[in-house]
Structures are given as C-alpha cells and as structure tokens.
Amino acid sequence: MSGLFVETLKLSHFRSHKKGRVDCDARPVAIFGPNGAGKTNILEAVSLFSPGRGLRRSSAEAMTRRPEALGWKLSGHIRSLGQLHEVEIWSEEGSARQLRQDGKAAPQTDLARITRVLWLIPAMDRLWIEGAEGRRRFLDRMALSFFPRHAEASLAYEKSMRERNRLLKDQVRDAAWYGALEAQMAESGAVIHANRLAAIAHLKASQTEAETAFPSAELTLSHADMVLPDTAGDLRAALAESRPRDIMAGRTLIGPHRADLEAVYTAKDVPARDCSTGEQKALLISLILANCRALAADFGASPILLLDEVAAHLDADRRAALYDEICALGAQAWMTGTERDLFADMGDRAQYLEVTEEAGISALTQR
C-alpha cells in the first residue's frame, strides 16, 4: 500500500506509558479517554518520528516516565511510499535522544526522507493573540515540512546571532569582530526568509485551488516595520549598517528572528487576532489542511496529522466536515477526545483506541 502511515507503535517508559503497543492501518486513529490518561503522550510519541523536537519541544529527560526514570524507548514501523521502515528512538537516563533507522544509527533530520508530520494542539489556539515567537515557530514548522534543511539554517542563524549579541552587549566596536558572524547570519538568514515565503506561497496556492468547509486565510510576513533584504549580500550590508543601533540596544534588531506571521480571515477581511475563538480555530485547521494538501503534492503522500482535542470549539457540522476532509486527503490523522461519541461521524472510516489509567499505569485498548 502506498501513502504514509504508522503501522506499528511501541512505547516503553515514555511519559505516562510504562508499556504499550498500537497496530494500525492507513485510516485515521481516534483516541479517546479521560483527561490525564495519556492521550496526548501518544501524539507526542508519533511527532518524534519527524525532524525536530516534537510537538511539546520537550527535553529527552522530560519524556522519561516517573518514578522509574530509567530512560524511554519508542519504536515504530512506518509505511512510506510503498516501503516499510523501522525507526527506534530512545534516551537513557535523561541523555540526548538517539535514533536508529532501518537498523543504522542516524540523525533526527534523516527522518525527513521518509516522513512528514503536522500537528495542531490546544496550545496553538491562542496563536493569533499572543506573541510573535509562537507564530514564527508555526511558520517554521510549515517551512520545515517542505524544506527539511530549514532546521539547519535556523540553528546556524541562531548560533551566529548569539555570538554577535554577546559582542553587542560588551559594546565591542571593532568591525573585524563582526564580519564573519554577519556573513554567516546573512547566508542562513536569507535561506530562512526564502523558505518562509515559499511555504506561504504553497499554502496560498493550496487554499485557492481547494474547495473546503473551512475559511481561507491571507498570510503575510512582516518584520517589525522594516523590509527584510531578500539576498544574503543585502542582509549582510544591512547588519553592518545596523551595528551602531544594535550596540545601543544590546541585541540584533534586524533579521528573520524579528519576523511575524499575520493572517486575515479572507471572506470577512478581518485580522485573525480580531476573530472569535471559533473562527481562529477554524483558520488554524484550514492552514493545517492546506499544508497537508500542498505536502501531498510535494512529497507524494499526505503527511501524518496529529490533532489534539480537535473537536474543541467546533460545532457538529464543522466537526463532520473536518473528518470528511481528512478522509478525502487519505491522511492518517491521530485525533484525541474525551469521548468516543466525538468521532461518531467517522464510523468505520477510522480505527479506535481507548486510553485509560489505573494505579498510575496507562492502558491502551484497541476497539
């Protein structure tokens, strides 16, 4: 079978799960159970089968089950474009994550060759009304889904910027100290900026071409009342020119780290930050679905979707419409909710997993 989906997931001493196994086919996975039983922990486990830090951005130590604190391990069989891959991820006593793919040690970034994973979690519901950092992270996750090397550019940029900021705070004025750092920032910063713009273009095209029950959003990228240069050479020149101002501020004031993602509810011409809670949720879902459609064309298969408490703020009609769109996309969506009835409209189009907790141990029962 072609497509992309998790076929087997095993958990050992991961978060609340002492031991668990889930066997799947390509259909969506509806996970239900009481709050605190460990449903989101399963989604987090799946999110680790992709480049990056996972949906909670947690350290390896934080994912260790307590009180044992022995370390944890995830293993999975992933069906990707007709090929079956085995992935093992583990941490020993809080040490950094290690990964083995098809029996060979590999960096986390290598997972981009076989998987794409997108997610929507309750912490993102306030995306449009909180600080720009969360919106940059949201945009960078979308950019990373299209351009797996985006993470490398981001890390290189942040490393060089930290060193430059140290010079700025120390009031260093000798240009020779800045040249190499600004060259590195300019090279990686131009890549980041180009990837972000390309990701926005992919989403715009996907929203324009598709018929969907969810509202479209017009996305723009702003940079704190300034225009960010497009080329590495121009960005390097702008960084050099900004040095006196940056020294006074003690930090770098120009660059992709100052970007903000702005969205407008297209049909109403209303900024997303001024929309109702339900409208903001619908816009987020719309963007995730647009990202999914664009990736299906780019990667060759729909990405795995992780939708935590997705029914929140959705009425019954819109919830049913979401399930229809997920099934039409052919995406394996892992969805959580407190009651099985929340997924009634899925019928046999989904597979069901009940999560319960007794005596501090989570139990997984496939229905």
C-alpha positions as CSV (number, residue, x, y, z in Angstrom):
1,M,0.0,0.0,0.0
2,S,1.4,3.4,-0.9
3,G,0.9,6.5,1.2
4,L,2.4,7.4,4.6
5,F,1.2,6.0,7.9
6,V,2.4,4.5,11.1
7,E,1.8,0.7,11.0
8,T,3.1,-0.2,14.5
9,L,3.9,2.0,17.5
10,K,5.6,0.6,20.7
11,L,6.2,2.7,23.8
12,S,8.3,1.8,26.8
13,H,8.6,4.0,29.9
14,F,7.5,7.0,27.8
15,R,5.7,9.7,29.7
16,S,2.7,8.0,31.4
17,H,3.0,4.8,29.4
18,K,5.0,2.1,31.1
19,K,4.4,-0.2,28.1
20,G,2.1,0.0,25.1
21,R,1.6,-1.1,21.6
22,V,-0.7,0.2,18.8
23,D,-1.1,-1.7,15.5
24,C,-2.6,0.5,12.7
25,D,-3.7,0.6,9.1
26,A,-3.8,3.8,7.0
27,R,-7.1,5.0,8.4
28,P,-7.3,7.8,10.9
29,V,-6.8,6.8,14.6
30,A,-9.4,8.2,17.0
31,I,-8.0,8.1,20.6
32,F,-10.5,8.6,23.4
33,G,-10.4,8.5,27.2
34,P,-10.5,10.7,30.3
35,N,-8.3,13.7,30.8
36,G,-4.9,12.8,32.2
37,A,-4.9,9.3,30.8
38,G,-2.0,9.9,28.4
39,K,-3.7,10.5,25.0
40,T,-1.5,13.5,24.1
41,N,1.6,11.5,25.1
42,I,0.8,9.1,22.2
43,L,0.6,12.0,19.8
44,E,3.9,13.3,21.1
45,A,5.5,9.9,20.5
46,V,4.3,9.9,16.9
47,S,5.6,13.5,16.5
48,L,9.1,12.3,17.3
49,F,9.1,10.3,14.1
50,S,9.9,13.5,12.2
51,P,12.7,16.1,12.3
52,G,12.7,18.5,15.2
53,R,11.9,18.4,18.9
54,G,8.3,17.1,18.8
55,L,5.0,18.8,19.5
56,R,5.9,19.7,23.0
57,R,9.5,20.7,22.3
58,S,10.5,18.8,25.4
59,S,13.9,17.5,26.5
60,A,14.6,13.8,26.5
61,E,14.7,13.8,30.3
62,A,11.2,15.4,30.5
63,M,9.8,12.5,28.5
64,T,11.0,9.9,30.9
65,R,8.4,8.0,32.9
66,R,8.4,8.7,36.6
67,P,9.3,7.5,39.2
68,E,11.5,4.9,37.4
69,A,13.5,7.5,35.4
70,L,15.3,4.7,33.7
71,G,15.0,6.2,30.2
72,W,12.5,5.5,27.5
73,K,12.2,4.0,24.1
74,L,9.9,4.3,21.1
75,S,9.9,2.0,18.1
76,G,7.7,2.0,15.1
77,H,7.1,0.6,11.6
78,I,6.4,3.4,9.1
79,R,4.9,2.7,5.7
80,S,6.1,5.4,3.3
81,L,5.5,5.5,-0.4
82,G,5.3,1.7,-0.6
83,Q,8.3,1.0,1.6
84,L,8.3,-0.2,5.2
85,H,10.8,1.4,7.5
86,E,11.7,0.6,11.1
87,V,12.5,3.5,13.4
88,E,13.8,3.3,17.0
89,I,14.2,6.4,19.2
90,W,15.4,6.2,22.8
91,S,17.0,8.0,25.7
92,E,19.0,6.5,28.6
93,E,18.6,8.2,32.0
94,G,17.9,11.6,30.6
95,S,20.7,11.6,28.0
96,A,20.2,13.1,24.5
97,R,17.9,11.2,22.1
98,Q,19.4,8.5,19.9
99,L,17.9,7.2,16.7
100,R,18.2,4.1,14.6
101,Q,16.6,3.9,11.2
102,D,16.4,0.6,9.4
103,G,19.0,-0.8,11.8
104,K,21.5,2.0,11.3
105,A,22.3,5.0,13.6
106,A,21.0,8.2,12.1
107,P,20.4,11.8,13.0
108,Q,16.9,13.0,13.6
109,T,17.0,15.1,10.4
110,D,17.2,11.9,8.3
111,L,13.6,11.1,9.1
112,A,12.7,13.8,6.6
113,R,13.5,11.2,3.9
114,I,10.6,9.0,4.9
115,T,8.1,11.0,7.0
116,R,6.2,14.3,7.2
117,V,4.2,15.0,10.3
118,L,2.0,18.0,11.0
119,W,0.1,18.8,14.2
120,L,-2.4,21.1,15.9
121,I,-2.5,21.2,19.7
122,P,-4.6,23.3,22.1
123,A,-1.6,25.4,23.0
124,M,-1.8,26.8,19.4
125,D,-5.3,28.0,19.9
126,R,-4.0,31.4,21.1
127,L,-1.6,31.7,18.2
128,W,-3.1,34.8,16.8
129,I,-3.4,36.8,20.0
130,E,-0.1,36.0,21.7
131,G,3.5,36.9,20.9
132,A,5.2,36.7,17.5
133,E,7.5,33.9,18.7
134,G,4.8,31.3,18.5
135,R,3.7,32.4,15.1
136,R,7.3,32.3,13.8
137,R,7.6,28.7,15.2
138,F,4.3,27.8,13.5
139,L,5.5,29.2,10.2
140,D,8.9,27.5,10.6
141,R,7.2,24.1,11.2
142,M,5.4,24.6,7.9
143,A,8.6,25.6,6.1
144,L,10.4,22.6,7.6
145,S,7.7,20.3,6.2
146,F,8.6,21.5,2.7
147,F,12.3,22.1,3.2
148,P,13.9,19.6,5.6
149,R,17.2,21.6,5.7
150,H,15.3,24.6,7.1
151,A,16.1,23.5,10.7
152,E,19.8,23.5,9.9
153,A,19.6,27.1,8.6
154,S,17.7,28.1,11.7
155,L,20.3,26.6,14.1
156,A,23.2,28.2,12.2
157,Y,21.5,31.6,12.3
158,E,20.7,31.4,16.0
159,K,24.2,30.3,16.9
160,S,25.8,33.2,14.9
161,M,23.3,35.7,16.3
162,R,24.0,34.7,19.9
163,E,27.7,35.3,19.4
164,R,27.0,38.6,17.7
165,N,24.7,39.7,20.5
166,R,27.5,38.9,23.0
167,L,29.7,41.3,21.2
168,L,26.9,43.9,21.1
169,K,26.3,43.7,24.9
170,D,30.0,44.0,25.5
171,Q,30.0,47.3,23.4
172,V,32.6,45.9,21.0
173,R,33.0,48.4,18.1
174,D,35.8,46.8,16.1
175,A,34.3,45.8,12.7
176,A,36.7,42.9,12.3
177,W,34.9,41.1,15.2
178,Y,31.6,41.2,13.4
179,G,32.4,40.4,9.7
180,A,32.5,36.6,9.8
181,L,29.5,36.4,12.1
182,E,27.4,38.7,10.0
183,A,28.3,36.7,6.9
184,Q,27.1,33.5,8.5
185,M,23.9,35.2,9.7
186,A,23.3,36.6,6.2
187,E,23.7,33.3,4.4
188,S,21.5,31.3,6.8
189,G,19.0,34.2,7.3
190,A,18.4,34.5,3.5
191,V,17.6,30.8,3.3
192,I,15.2,31.1,6.3
193,H,13.4,34.1,4.7
194,A,13.2,32.4,1.3
195,N,11.8,29.2,2.8
196,R,9.2,31.0,4.8
197,L,8.0,33.0,1.7
198,A,7.9,29.8,-0.3
199,A,5.9,28.0,2.4
200,I,3.4,30.8,2.4
201,A,3.1,30.6,-1.4
202,H,2.5,26.9,-1.2
203,L,-0.3,27.5,1.3
204,K,-1.9,30.2,-0.7
205,A,-2.0,28.0,-3.8
206,S,-3.5,25.1,-1.9
207,Q,-6.2,27.3,-0.4
208,T,-7.0,28.8,-3.8
209,E,-7.3,25.5,-5.6
210,A,-9.2,23.5,-3.0
211,E,-12.9,23.5,-2.0
212,T,-13.1,23.3,1.7
213,A,-15.6,23.9,4.5
214,F,-13.0,25.9,6.4
215,P,-12.3,29.6,5.9
216,S,-9.2,30.6,4.0
217,A,-6.6,33.0,5.4
218,E,-4.5,35.6,3.6
219,L,-1.0,35.3,5.1
220,T,1.8,37.9,5.1
221,L,5.2,38.1,6.6
222,S,6.2,41.3,8.4
223,H,9.5,42.3,10.0
224,A,8.9,44.9,12.8
225,D,8.1,47.8,10.5
226,M,11.1,47.2,8.2
227,V,11.7,45.4,4.9
228,L,14.0,42.5,5.2
229,P,16.5,42.2,2.4
230,D,16.0,39.2,0.1
231,T,19.6,38.4,-0.7
232,A,22.5,37.3,1.6
233,G,24.6,40.2,0.3
234,D,21.9,42.8,1.1
235,L,21.2,41.3,4.5
236,R,24.9,41.3,5.4
237,A,25.1,45.0,4.4
238,A,22.0,45.8,6.5
239,L,23.5,44.0,9.5
240,A,26.7,46.1,9.2
241,E,24.8,49.3,8.8
242,S,22.7,48.5,11.9
243,R,25.6,47.9,14.2
244,P,25.6,51.3,16.0
245,R,21.8,51.0,16.7
246,D,22.3,47.3,17.7
247,I,25.1,48.2,20.1
248,M,22.8,50.8,21.8
249,A,20.1,48.1,22.2
250,G,22.5,45.3,23.1
251,R,20.9,42.9,20.6
252,T,20.4,42.4,16.9
253,L,17.4,44.4,15.6
254,I,17.2,43.3,12.0
255,G,16.8,39.8,10.6
256,P,14.4,36.9,10.2
257,H,14.2,36.5,14.0
258,R,12.1,39.7,14.0
259,A,9.6,38.3,11.6
260,D,5.9,37.9,12.4
261,L,3.2,36.0,10.5
262,E,0.0,37.9,10.0
263,A,-3.3,36.4,8.9
264,V,-6.6,37.8,7.7
265,Y,-9.9,35.9,7.5
266,T,-10.3,36.3,3.8
267,A,-14.1,36.2,3.4
268,K,-14.6,38.8,6.2
269,D,-11.4,40.8,5.7
270,V,-10.9,40.7,9.4
271,P,-7.4,40.1,11.0
272,A,-7.2,36.7,12.7
273,R,-6.4,38.3,16.1
274,D,-9.8,40.0,16.0
275,C,-11.8,36.9,15.1
276,S,-13.9,34.9,17.5
277,T,-12.3,31.9,19.3
278,G,-14.2,29.5,17.0
279,E,-13.1,31.4,13.9
280,Q,-9.5,31.4,15.0
281,K,-9.6,27.6,15.5
282,A,-11.2,27.2,12.1
283,L,-8.5,29.3,10.5
284,L,-5.8,27.1,12.1
285,I,-7.4,24.0,10.9
286,S,-7.7,25.5,7.4
287,L,-4.0,26.2,7.3
288,I,-3.1,22.7,8.6
289,L,-5.3,21.2,5.9
290,A,-3.8,23.5,3.2
291,N,-0.3,22.4,4.4
292,C,-1.4,18.8,4.1
293,R,-2.7,19.2,0.6
294,A,0.4,21.0,-0.6
295,L,2.7,18.4,1.0
296,A,0.7,15.6,-0.6
297,A,1.6,17.0,-4.0
298,D,5.2,17.8,-3.0
299,F,6.1,14.6,-1.1
300,G,3.9,12.2,-2.9
301,A,1.7,11.3,0.1
302,S,-0.4,13.1,2.6
303,P,1.5,13.7,5.9
304,I,0.6,12.2,9.2
305,L,-1.7,14.6,11.1
306,L,-1.7,14.9,14.9
307,L,-4.9,16.7,16.1
308,D,-5.1,17.0,19.9
309,E,-8.6,17.8,21.2
310,V,-9.5,18.8,17.7
311,A,-13.3,18.9,18.5
312,A,-12.9,21.9,20.8
313,H,-14.6,25.0,19.5
314,L,-16.1,23.1,16.5
315,D,-19.8,22.6,16.2
316,A,-21.1,19.2,15.0
317,D,-21.4,20.2,11.3
318,R,-17.9,21.6,11.1
319,R,-16.5,18.6,13.0
320,A,-18.1,16.3,10.5
321,A,-16.7,18.4,7.6
322,L,-13.2,18.1,9.1
323,Y,-13.5,14.3,9.2
324,D,-14.7,14.2,5.6
325,E,-11.7,16.3,4.5
326,I,-9.2,14.2,6.4
327,C,-10.6,11.0,4.8
328,A,-10.6,12.7,1.3
329,L,-6.9,13.6,1.8
330,G,-6.1,10.0,2.7
331,A,-4.2,11.2,5.7
332,Q,-3.6,9.0,8.8
333,A,-4.8,11.5,11.4
334,W,-4.2,10.7,15.1
335,M,-7.0,12.6,16.9
336,T,-7.8,12.8,20.6
337,G,-11.0,13.4,22.5
338,T,-12.6,12.6,25.9
339,E,-15.5,10.6,24.4
340,R,-15.8,8.2,21.5
341,D,-19.0,9.9,20.5
342,L,-17.0,12.9,19.3
343,F,-15.8,10.7,16.5
344,A,-19.2,9.2,15.6
345,D,-19.2,10.8,12.2
346,M,-16.1,8.8,11.3
347,G,-17.8,5.5,11.6
348,D,-15.7,2.7,10.2
349,R,-13.5,5.1,8.3
350,A,-11.4,5.3,11.5
351,Q,-9.8,2.9,13.9
352,Y,-10.3,3.4,17.7
353,L,-8.0,3.4,20.6
354,E,-9.2,3.8,24.2
355,V,-6.7,5.1,26.8
356,T,-7.4,4.5,30.5
357,E,-5.3,4.8,33.6
358,E,-5.4,2.6,36.6
359,A,-2.9,2.6,39.6
360,G,-0.8,5.2,37.7
361,I,-0.4,3.0,34.6
362,S,-1.9,3.9,31.3
363,A,-3.6,1.1,29.3
364,L,-4.2,1.1,25.6
365,T,-7.2,-0.9,24.2
366,Q,-7.9,-1.0,20.5
367,R,-11.6,-1.1,19.7
